[in-house]
């Protein structure tokens, strides 16, 4: 196991540098960020040259990238164009988005896996058909429609929740936004769990466990569910980073000042330092989540061993 972890960590190094380079290049071709600072009016040449020198934009893109990567390892993600450190923006944005992501993941695990098990064990029955139709509708409806609808009904019409989340973003205010963020992934988890349960229910080891007279609950939880969760864990693990980076729509709807909000503002204002800094951390989250998922395989299936 130790060798495998070390090998995976070494494999992450070129992946990290490759993805950050692609992100840096894509942000670099977004346009001239200095022009965005001056608004509708064109910057005079002297001011533009001074700003480019201040933010290091007068150097080549390769020099900017190497300088940026060197600063990252010292904990310096640069300075936004408003003069605020990117690390300060991260310190306020990431805790909020992490709480929102945790709420969404809990919804995926509790509701998605539960519905998947129920429908997988009752394949072809009315409850299975109903859940399949419901999940298909959830997948088909865009997230912004679901978010605006719940905000209108629960927040404006019925007054059950606050239409806008406060700046502190406590957990109780993130329940509905977390459900909106998790809605599509929850539907996929339900369908994935259902398929895996229905397929493994016909496996020989399940028939053997039933023939031995084991209680149905133990057969389902100890044998059937444990082996069926491998593809579900893979999906949820990779979905962690996707939820954090894809929360732009949800955070805009409910006025949550998290990672998605900062990315949106950075893209809108062509603030390359903010965008690259936040996406770099999200890349690390993706890599860490994938490593944890791979290690969980051995926990779920004892047959899997890492050399």
JOBELSUL-V488230 format. One record per helix or strand of 2 or more residues. SS is the DSSP state (hx for helix, st for strand). FROM is the first residue (numbers start at 1). TO is the last residue. If there is no record, write none. Layout:
SS:FROM:TO + SS:FROM:TO
This chain:
hx:2:28 + hx:33:37 + hx:45:55 + hx:61:72 + hx:86:121 + hx:126:140 + hx:143:157 + hx:171:200 + hx:204:211 + hx:216:245 + hx:248:253 + hx:259:268 + hx:272:300
